[in-house]
Amino acid sequence: FTPTAAPPRVVLIFVDTLRADHVSILGYERDTTPGLDAFFADGAVFEQARSIAPWTLPSTRTMITGAIPERWGHVLTLQDRFGDAGWATAFIAGNVYLSSNFEMADGWGTHRVINWPNADVQVDRALEFLEKNEDRPSFLLLHLMDMHLPYTEPLAYRTRFAGQPPEELDIVSFQRSAVVSGAKTMGEDGKQYVRDRYDNNLSFVDDQLQRVMEVLGPNDTVMLVSDHGEEFWDH
């Protein structure tokens, strides 16, 4: 590649387990994502977007191929296309399903995965990649796990939307099994506490993503997506 000033960059922000109806720019009554709202104020919002699957691996495979998951290994990926064009590519992942164990490291110039990191760790790694390739076109897929149970938002965010937890749940973190089993006894207040903790983590994600937005410019293309939502007793 030829070093250039202000090269184009494509940043695909992948927030695992993000419900569209908890994003304030999409009409949620809480101000959970003021930073993202401001950044995407002039962007396109796709209200009829659909995930192909309710879990991470097949959904992500379709996300980076445009094909059904069963076509994996038989079609080009985004990282293939960008890499062939001379762009630097990186996947900063936070889920074991996005690791080399499941062929998800294939084709990337940089692939880094740790299981269940907080958003600040992932953003640090993303900024490191962007800085390293500041004179080269680059494609970054940044994956955040904070919206997925068990919720582990920093203490400073613990009471942003949530009050005291029900007796059935641990105040620090809780697995889905505890949420499912406790739903029968903790009542609507307990269920709301779980939703509140979810919103705490979304607020943390929004704040951390501002660090990425601050280094992006007019030549950059930014997209926000998710692999699936979260089931809050909808069914």
N, C-alpha and C positions, 0 to 999 in steps of 0.2 A: 504494500500500500504506500501511497504518497502522503506524508504528513500534511494536514491541512488545518487551518484555523476554523473553529466553530463547525466541525463536521456534523452531519445529521446523526441523530440517535433515535432509536425506537426503544421505549421502556414499557414493558407489559407488567403491570402491577397486579399480582394474583393474590387476593385475600381469601384464604381458605375459609369455607363455612360462612360466608357473608350473605345474610338475608338482604335482599334489595329493599324490603319494607322497613329496615332499620337505618337506612341511609337518609340523612335529612334532606339532601338535594332531590330525593325521590318522594318527598312528602311526609317523612316521619315527623311526628310532633316534637320529638326531642332534638336538640341541637348537637347531634352526635358527631357530625363530620363538617364543621365549619371550614376547615382548611381545604378539604376536597371540594366542598361546595364552591368556594371562591376560585379555586384553580380551574374547575371544569365548568364555570359559569357560562362560558362561550363555547363549550364543547357539545358534541352530539351525545344524546342519551337514548339508548336503545331499550325501550320499555318492554319489548316482546322477545328479548333474548332468552334462550332456553339452554340448559345444560343437557348433555346427552345421557348422563348417568348421575345417580345420587351419591357417588363416592369418587375419591380423588384420582385413582390411576386411569380408568377409562376416560374420565372427563378431561384430564390433562392431555392425554394422548390425542384426543379429538381437537383440543384447543390449539395444539401446535402442528396439526396436520390438515385440519379442515375435513377430515374423513372419519368414518365410523371407526371405533376402536379396533374392530376386527381387521382393519386394513393396516394396522401398525406393522412396520417392517417392510411394507410393499409400496409406500408412498414417501415422498420427500417431506421433511419437517421444516419448520421455520428456520431452525438453526442451520440446516443444510443449505437452504436458499441464501441466507445472509452470509454464511461462511464462504460459499462458492463465489459470492460477489465481493469478497475481500473484507467483510466486516468482522470486527471482533465480536464474539458471542459469549454470553455468560448466563448460567442458570444458578441462582442463589436459592436453594431449596430448603425446606424445613420439615420434610415428612419422609419416612423410610420408603413409602411407595414411589417417591420421586428420586430414588437412588439408583445406582448401577445394578443393584439386585434385580431391578425391574426394567433394565435397559434404558433408563431415563437419563443416563449420562452420555448416551451416544450422540456424537455430532457436535457437542459443545466445545468451544475453545477453552472455557473455564466452567467447571461444574463443582459446586460446593454444597454439601448437604449435612445438616445435623438435625437430629429429631427433636421437634418441639422447642425451637429457640424463641425468645421474645423478639419483638419487632426491632428493638434498638440494635440487637446483634446482626440481624439481617440487613438493616439499613447501613450499618457500618461497612459490611462486606460489599454492598452495592456501590456505595460511594467510593470505596477503594478501587473497584473495577472501573468506574467512570473516570476517576482521576488518572488511573494508569493508562487509559485509552482516550485521553482528552483530545488527541490530535488525529483520531481515526474514527470513521463511522462505526457505530457499535449497536448491538442488540442485546438488551438485558431483560431477562425474565426474573422478577423479584417475587418470591413466594413468602407469605406471612401466615403463621399458624395461630395467632393470638385469639381468633374468634372460635377456635375449636376447644371443646372441653378436654381437660379440666382448665378452668380459667385461672390465669396466673398473672394478671395485671399487677404492676408495681403498687406498693402500699399507697402512694400518693393518689392513685386513681380508685382505690378500693371503695370509697364512699362517695364517688362522684355522682352516681345515680342510685346506688344500693344502700339500704339501711342494714339492720341486723338480720342475720340469717335465721332460717327456721332451725329447730333442733335437729331435724333429719339430715342437715348438711353441714359439712365442715366449713368454717369461715375462710380458710386459706385456699383450698381447692377441693374439687369433687369430681368424680368420674361420672360418666353417663349412667352407669348402673345405679349410682346413688340417686340421681335425678329421677330415673324411671321408677325405682322402688319407693322413693319418698313422695312421689306425686299423689299417691292415694291418701296420704295422711297430712301433708303439709299445707293443703288448701291453696286458695287462689293467692294469698299473700306470699306463700312459699314459692309458688310458680313465678310470681312477679319478681321475686328476689333473683331467681335464675336469669330472667330476662334482663334485669338491672345489671347483673354482673357481666352479661354479654355486652351490654351497652358501655360499661366501663372499659372493656377491652377495645371496643371500636373507637372510643375517644382516644385511647392510648395509640392505637394504630394511626389515627388521623394526625395526631401530633408528630409522630415519628416520620410519617410520609412527607411532612413539610420540609424535612431536611433534604429529601430527594428533589422535591419541586424547586427548591431554592437554587439548585445547580443546573436546572434545565433551561433551555432557551427557545427562541422562536423556530429554530431548525429541527426541534425535537418533536416526536410523536409519542403521546402518552395514552395508554389505555388502562382502564380499571375493570377487572373481571373477577369472577369466582367460579369454583368448580361445582359448588352446590350450596344450598342454604343450611338452616338449622331447623329441626323439628321441635317446636314449642307447643306440644299437645294439639297441633292442628288436626291430627287424624286420630 
